Amino acid sequence: MEKKLRILGIDPGTTVTGYGLVETGGSKPVILTLGIMRPGKFDDHYQRLKYLHERALAIIDEFRPDVMALEAPFYGKNVQSMLKLGRAQGVLMAAGLYRSLPIFEYAPLLVKQSITGMGRASKEQVAWFLQKTFHLSDLPRELDATDAVAVAICHHLQQSRPTISSDYRNWEDFIRKNPGRVK
């Protein structure tokens, strides 16, 4: 039996940040909890960062995850927004690192691709796939929470994929280096 692993997925934001805790180790991941943090309730950006850091520490202490997986910021047109989002992601990472959690980042396209099969899926489509796959009775109003669960499940899927060796440039190179493995 596979060792149980608790993955804390986070969808960072400066107005709403989603989190979701998934446990793996059985036939399929189990969603333990999901929710949101509301840093947007503070007008001051630095108070938002402080709130995110404190809430992340509290969530980590309550649920005891083994790893933290975050959605990486995507490239946007507004440099100031990207800077603020990067800071938010940084304080969330700092909370995980402070509690000695390994940190993993995933691009939004990969997260959506992992859940829906479409890299350009909407938040609603991601939530719908999670609801159907994991038989969730209710979806949260803020879909940042389901996005965070998607990040955690994406981490699980990426970690369970076989590793691809960079020792081979292509199939021809593999065959040449492994003549006894190909018939």
N, C-alpha and C positions, 0 to 999 in steps of 0.2 A: 504494500500500500504506500502511496506517495505521501511524503511528509506534508502536513498542513502548513499553509503559508498564508499569512494575512497581508493583504496589499491595500494600502491607503492610496486611493486615486484622488488627485486634486486637479480641478479646472480653475486656474488662478484668474482673478479679476479684481479690479479696484472698486467696483460697485457691488458685485455679487461674486463670491467664490464658492464653487461647489466642492463637496467631498463625498467620497463613497468608500466603504470598506467591503472588500471581497475576500472570502476565504476559499482557498483551493486545496485540493488533496483528495477529493472524491471523484465521482464520474464527471461532474461539471462544477464550475465555481458557484459559490453561494453568496448572495448579496446579504451582508449582515446589517448594514445601515447606510443611509445616505442623507445628506442634508446640505444646508448652505450656511455660509458666514456672510454677514452684511457689513463690510467695511464702508459702504456708501452712506451709512448713517452718520458718518463723521464728515464735516466740511474740510478739515485739515488733512492733507495727504499723509503727513507723518503720523497722525493719530490713526489713520486707516492702516498704515503699515504696522504700528504697534498692536492694534487690535488683531490683525491677521496673525502675527507672530504668537500672541498670547492664546488665541483660539486654537491655532494649530498645535501648540504644546498641550493644551487641555485635551484635544481630541486624541492625540498620540498617547497621552497618559491614560485616558479612559479606555481606549480600544486596543492598545498594545500591538500595533502593526509590526510586521517584520521588515517591510520595505515601503518606500514612498515612490509613487509614480506621478509625474506631473505632465500636463499638456504644455509643450513648449510654445512660447509666443510665436505667432506667425508674423510675417512682414506686413506692415501696414503703411499707409500713406502719412499718417500723423506721427511725427517723431516724438512729440511730447507724450502722446498716449502710449506709445511703445516703451518709452523710458519708464513711465509710471507702472506699466504692466510688468516690466522686467524687475523693477524694485519689489513689487508684490511677490513675484515668483521667488526672488532672492530671499525675502524674509521667511517665506514658507519653507524653502530649502534649508535655511539656517535652523529653523525649528526642528526639522527632521535630522539634520546633522548633529544638533545639540543632543538629541536623544539617540544618536549613533545608528540611525537608519541609513541603509544604502539608498541612494537617490537615482532615479531613472527618468529620462525625459522622452516624450514621444510627440512627433509632429501631428497637428490636427488631422491632416489627410490620412496618416497611418491609423490613427484611432478610429476615425469614421470608416475607413476601409475594413478594419478588423471586425467591426460590429455589423455593418450593413452591406459590405461588399462594394460600397461606393465611396470614394474619397471625398466627394463633394456633397455628401448627404447633409441635410439640415438637422438642427437640434431635434426637431420633432420626429424626423425619421429615425435618428439614433434612439430616442426615447421609446418609440413604437417597437423597434426591434428588441430592445431590452425588455419591454413589457411582455411581448409575446414569448420570447425565449425563456425568461425567468419567471413567468406567470405573476407579474406584479399586479396587484389589484388596483392600486392607485398610483398615479404619477404625480410627482411634486409640481407645483405651479411653476417654479423656477427650474428650467431644464438644465441649469448648470450642475445640479446634483446628479442627473442621469449622465451628463457628459463626464463627470468625475468617475462614476462607476465604469463608464466605457473606457476611461484611461486605465483603470485598474485591471479590467478584463483584457485590454490590449497588452498590458505588461505580462499577464499570465500567458497569453497566446504567443507573444514574442519569446518568452523564456522557454516555452515548451517546444519551440521549433528546433529542428536539428540545425546544428551549426554548419556553416558552409566554409570549407577550407579555402584559404587564398593560395594554397599551394599549386592550384591548377588554373591555367588561363582559360581553358575551354575543354570540351569533351575530348577532343583529339589529344590534348596534353594529358588528361586523366587516363585515357586508354594506353598511351605510350608508357606512362609511369606505373600502370597497374595491369600488365598483360594477363595475369592469372585470374583477375576478377571479372574479365569480360569474355563471354563465349560467343 
